């Protein structure tokens, strides 16, 4: 669903206060992401699994420089209203605040805090008839010191959490806090490479005392990043890490491996651009027969702007997840999920302060395990006014 869409602003507007109001309507053919074989009446008490969702958005943005400092604030409230399944109604409060600080031109960094709440349609909710709203929070303080023209020291501390509105999901809620340190090298062309070591201590909030569920963990990550602009029309950003999560109270839940992502953008012509990327992921998924998942996905997304006020956007994403790490005495599930998502959207800005969008989206997941497959089609309209 489109919902809250950031508006287009010019550079000279960045130090002003901006208010936003939006309205979107979406028709979702499979709100609960039920399997094709599911008995809809028995599971959710309704002969149909589709609904129309209206989202009202109100918010404001502030971006103001003061000398070497810059302060940013982005706040919005989104009210979700379901026409048929009204018990799913909720209001999300989202914000992102940042202090882009600089003590001297050579010593600078960021203090950021944000909260995001969204409908997690990919979550495997065990209570049929419910939808997971995932809330993520993050507070980060980071710093960079320019040793000379190319080498910089980087470091910071962080506190991050992720929580689902549904207690019975296999992807656990997490809270982790820790620190990172490393170096960055910036070439004259503005291409940069960086290495960071990150260490975090975390827990799974709300997990009951049980011999089959881990309650705390430690993360260690060695990360390499590259930001590269091979030409004036292309940009490549890449990240490769070795990630290790260990559990002192239940070593059978440990997992580790390489994770990463690479994204590229190419301005093909003045009116056409292309974005593409690929990623490898690891994440906790605790059942008796699995402890974690390994995911691979790629996407491609062309954009065509026939006029200054219109844009046609398409995107296709393909992903695969394998579930591993059975507890001792249990047979590993060997579950594999394949997801495919295709979307098409048309943006029109009849006036500088108004953006209209129409969209189509199709989601599909197939699984080697029965009951985890689903299909969903969505059509949406949205309007966002900025003033």
C-alpha positions in Angstrom: 0.0 0.0 0.0 1.2 3.4 -0.8 0.0 5.3 2.3 2.4 8.0 3.4 4.6 9.0 0.5 7.3 11.7 0.9 6.7 14.6 -1.3 9.2 16.2 -3.7 10.8 19.4 -2.3 13.4 21.8 -3.7 16.8 22.4 -2.1 15.8 25.9 -0.9 12.8 24.4 1.0 14.9 22.2 3.3 15.1 24.7 6.1 11.4 25.4 6.3 8.6 23.8 8.3 6.4 21.7 6.1 3.0 20.1 6.9 1.6 17.1 5.1 -1.9 15.5 4.9 -2.7 12.4 2.9 -5.4 9.9 2.2 -5.1 6.4 0.6 -7.6 3.6 -0.2 -6.5 0.1 -1.0 -8.3 -3.1 -1.9 -6.5 -6.2 -0.6 -7.7 -9.6 -1.9 -6.0 -11.6 1.0 -5.7 -9.5 4.1 -4.5 -12.3 6.4 -2.2 -14.0 3.8 -4.1 -17.3 4.0 -3.2 -20.3 2.0 -5.3 -21.1 -1.1 -6.2 -24.4 0.7 -7.3 -22.7 3.9 -11.0 -22.9 5.1 -11.6 -19.2 5.3 -14.9 -19.5 7.2 -13.5 -21.8 9.9 -10.2 -19.8 10.4 -11.4 -16.2 10.4 -15.2 -16.5 10.7 -15.8 -14.9 7.3 -16.5 -16.4 3.8 -14.2 -13.8 2.3 -10.6 -12.9 2.9 -10.6 -9.5 1.1 -11.1 -6.0 2.5 -10.8 -2.3 1.7 -8.3 -0.3 3.9 -8.3 3.5 4.2 -5.3 5.2 5.6 -5.4 8.9 6.8 -2.0 10.6 7.3 -1.1 13.8 9.1 2.4 15.0 9.7 5.1 17.6 9.5 8.8 18.0 8.7 11.4 20.4 9.9 14.9 20.7 8.6 16.9 23.7 10.0 20.7 24.5 10.0 22.3 26.4 12.8 26.0 27.2 12.0 27.8 23.8 11.7 24.7 22.0 13.1 21.6 20.8 11.3 18.4 19.6 13.1 15.8 17.4 11.3 12.4 16.2 12.5 9.8 14.1 10.6 6.6 13.1 12.4 3.5 11.6 11.0 0.4 9.7 12.3 -1.3 7.1 10.2 -4.8 5.9 11.0 -5.7 2.5 9.4 -9.4 1.8 9.0 -10.7 -1.6 7.7 -14.1 -1.7 6.1 -14.9 -5.4 7.0 -12.4 -6.5 9.6 -12.7 -3.5 11.9 -10.9 -5.3 14.8 -7.7 -4.7 12.8 -8.0 -0.9 13.0 -5.0 0.9 14.5 -3.1 4.2 14.5 0.6 4.3 13.9 2.8 7.1 15.2 6.1 7.4 13.2 9.0 9.8 13.7 12.6 10.3 12.7 14.7 12.9 14.5 18.3 13.8 13.8 21.0 16.1 15.0 23.8 16.3 12.3 26.4 17.6 14.6 29.9 19.1 13.9 32.3 20.3 16.6 34.9 21.1 14.0 35.0 20.5 10.2 37.1 17.4 10.9 35.0 16.0 13.8 31.3 15.4 13.0 28.6 12.8 13.2 24.9 12.1 13.9 22.6 11.6 16.8 19.4 10.0 15.4 16.2 8.4 16.9 13.3 6.9 15.0 10.2 4.8 15.3 8.4 3.0 12.5 5.2 1.0 12.7 4.0 -1.0 9.7 1.9 -3.9 8.6 4.2 -6.9 8.5 2.4 -9.0 5.8 5.3 -11.5 5.6 5.0 -12.5 9.3 3.8 -16.0 10.0 1.1 -15.2 12.6 -0.1 -18.2 14.5 -3.5 -16.6 15.6 -5.6 -16.7 12.4 -7.7 -13.6 11.9 -5.0 -11.3 13.1 -2.3 -9.2 11.3 1.1 -8.3 12.7 2.0 -4.7 13.1 5.8 -4.5 13.6 7.3 -1.6 15.4 11.0 -0.8 15.1 12.9 1.7 17.2 16.5 2.9 16.8 18.7 5.4 18.6 22.2 5.8 17.3 25.1 8.1 18.1 28.0 8.0 15.6 31.1 10.1 15.0 33.7 10.5 12.3 37.1 12.1 12.7 39.1 13.1 9.6 42.7 12.2 10.2 43.8 13.7 6.9 42.3 14.2 3.5 41.5 10.5 3.0 41.5 8.4 6.2 38.8 8.8 8.9 38.1 7.0 12.2 34.5 6.0 12.7 32.6 4.7 15.7 29.3 4.9 17.6 26.8 3.3 20.0 23.3 2.1 19.3 20.1 0.8 20.8 17.6 -1.0 18.5 14.5 -3.0 19.0 11.8 -4.7 16.9 8.4 -5.8 18.3 5.3 -7.4 16.8 1.8 -6.6 17.9 1.2 -10.4 17.9 2.8 -12.4 20.7 2.7 -15.6 18.7 5.0 -15.1 15.7 8.0 -17.3 15.0 10.2 -14.3 14.1 10.9 -13.1 17.7 10.9 -9.6 19.1 14.4 -8.4 19.7 16.2 -5.7 21.7 20.0 -5.1 21.2 22.4 -2.5 22.3 26.1 -2.2 21.5 28.9 -0.3 19.9 30.9 -0.2 16.7 34.3 1.1 15.6 36.3 1.2 12.3 38.0 3.2 9.6 36.8 4.8 6.3 38.9 5.8 3.3 37.6 8.5 0.9 39.1 8.8 -2.6 39.3 12.2 -4.4 36.4 11.0 -6.6 34.3 10.7 -3.5 34.2 6.9 -3.7 34.6 5.5 -0.2 35.4 2.2 1.5 34.8 1.4 5.2 35.4 -1.4 7.7 33.5 -1.6 11.0 33.4 -4.1 13.8 30.1 -4.2 15.6 29.3 -5.9 18.9 25.9 -6.1 20.5 24.2 -7.7 23.5 20.5 -8.5 23.1 17.5 -10.4 24.3 14.1 -11.6 23.1 11.6 -9.6 25.2 8.6 -11.5 26.4 10.0 -14.9 25.8 8.9 -17.3 28.6 11.3 -19.5 30.6 11.6 -22.6 28.5 14.3 -25.2 27.6 13.4 -24.8 23.9 13.6 -21.0 23.5 16.7 -18.8 23.8 16.2 -15.6 25.8 19.4 -13.7 25.3 22.1 -13.4 22.6 25.3 -11.7 21.5 25.9 -10.4 18.0 29.3 -9.9 16.4 29.7 -8.5 12.9 32.6 -7.6 10.7 31.3 -5.2 8.0 32.8 -3.8 4.7 31.1 -1.1 2.8 31.7 0.5 -0.6 30.1 3.6 -2.1 31.2 3.9 -5.8 30.1 6.2 -8.6 31.8 4.7 -11.7 30.2 7.4 -13.9 28.2 10.6 -13.5 25.0 8.5 -14.2 25.6 5.5 -12.1 25.9 4.8 -8.4 26.8 1.5 -6.6 26.4 0.9 -2.9 27.5 -2.4 -1.4 27.8 -4.0 2.0 29.3 -7.4 2.9 29.4 -8.7 6.5 30.2 -11.8 8.5 27.4 -12.0 11.2 27.5 -14.3 14.2 24.7 -14.6 16.8 25.5 -16.8 19.9 23.1 -17.8 22.7 24.7 -18.5 26.1 21.5 -20.2 27.4 20.8 -22.4 24.3 23.8 -22.9 21.9 21.6 -25.0 19.6 20.0 -21.7 18.5 23.3 -20.2 17.3 23.8 -19.2 13.7 26.4 -17.3 11.6 27.3 -16.6 8.0 27.8 -13.9 5.4 25.2 -11.3 4.8 25.2 -8.3 2.5 23.5 -6.2 -0.1 24.4 -4.4 -3.3 22.2 -1.7 -4.9 22.9 0.1 -8.2 21.1 3.0 -9.9 21.6 4.1 -13.5 20.2 7.2 -15.2 19.7 5.7 -18.6 18.3 8.9 -20.1 17.0 12.2 -18.9 13.6 10.5 -18.5 14.4 6.9 -17.7 16.3 5.4 -14.8 16.9 1.8 -13.6 17.5 0.5 -10.1 18.5 -3.1 -9.2 19.9 -4.9 -6.2 20.6 -8.2 -4.5 20.8 -9.2 -0.8 21.6 -12.1 1.5 20.0 -12.2 4.9 20.0 -14.2 8.2 17.4 -14.0 10.9 16.0 -15.7 14.0 13.0 -18.0 13.4 12.5 -20.3 16.4 10.4 -23.5 16.3 11.3 -27.0 17.3 12.6 -27.8 13.8 14.2 -24.4 12.9 16.3 -21.8 14.6 17.0 -19.3 11.8 16.5 -18.6 8.1 18.8 -17.8 5.3 17.4 -15.5 2.6 18.4 -14.5 -0.9 16.5 -11.9 -2.9 17.0 -9.6 -5.9 15.0 -6.7 -7.3 14.8 -4.6 -10.5 12.9 -1.3 -10.8 12.7 0.9 -13.8 11.2 4.4 -13.7 10.0 6.5 -16.7 9.1 10.2 -16.4 7.3 11.2 -19.5 6.8 14.8 -18.2 8.1 16.8 -15.2 4.8 16.1 -13.4 4.4 12.4 -14.1 6.3 9.2 -13.4 5.6 5.5 -14.1 7.3 3.1 -11.7 7.6 -0.7 -11.9 9.3 -3.1 -9.6 9.9 -6.9 -9.4 11.3 -8.7 -6.4 12.2 -12.4 -6.2 13.2 -14.0 -2.9 14.0 -17.4 -1.4 14.2 -18.4 2.2 15.6 -21.6 3.7 14.9 -22.6 7.3 17.6 -24.4 9.3 18.8 -25.3 12.8 16.6 -28.0 14.4 16.9 -28.5 18.1 18.6 -31.8 19.2 16.2 -34.7 18.9 14.1 -33.0 16.1 14.4 -33.5 12.4 15.3 -30.3 10.5 12.3 -29.0 8.5 14.1 -28.3 5.3 11.4 -25.7 4.6 11.9 -23.4 1.6 9.8 -20.4 0.7 9.8 -18.6 -2.6 8.3 -15.1 -2.8 7.5 -13.0 -5.9 6.2 -9.5 -5.9 5.4 -7.3 -8.9 4.1 -3.7 -8.7 3.3 -0.9 -11.0 2.6 2.7 -9.9 1.8 6.0 -11.7 2.5 9.3 -10.0 1.1 12.7 -11.0 1.8 16.1 -9.5 -0.9 18.4 -11.0 0.4 21.1 -8.6 3.7 21.4 -6.8 1.9 20.8 -3.4 -0.2 17.8 -4.5 0.9 14.3 -5.4 -1.6 11.6 -6.7 -0.7 7.9 -7.1 -2.4 4.9 -8.5 -0.9 1.4 -7.9 -1.2 -2.3 -8.6 0.6 -5.0 -6.7 0.7 -8.8 -6.8 2.3 -10.9 -4.1 2.8 -14.7 -4.1 4.6 -17.1 -1.8 5.1 -20.8 -2.4 6.4 -23.1 0.3 7.6 -26.7 0.6 5.6 -26.8 3.9 1.8 -27.0 3.5 -0.2 -24.0 4.7 2.5 -21.4 4.2 1.7 -20.4 0.6 -0.5 -17.4 -0.3 -1.5 -15.1 -3.1 -2.6 -11.4 -2.8 -3.6 -8.8 -5.3 -3.8 -5.1 -4.3 -5.0 -2.0 -6.0 -4.6 1.4 -4.4 -5.2 5.2 -4.8 -3.5 7.9 -2.7 -3.2 11.7 -2.5 -0.6 13.6 -0.5 -0.8 17.4 0.0 2.2 19.4 1.3 2.0 23.0 2.5 
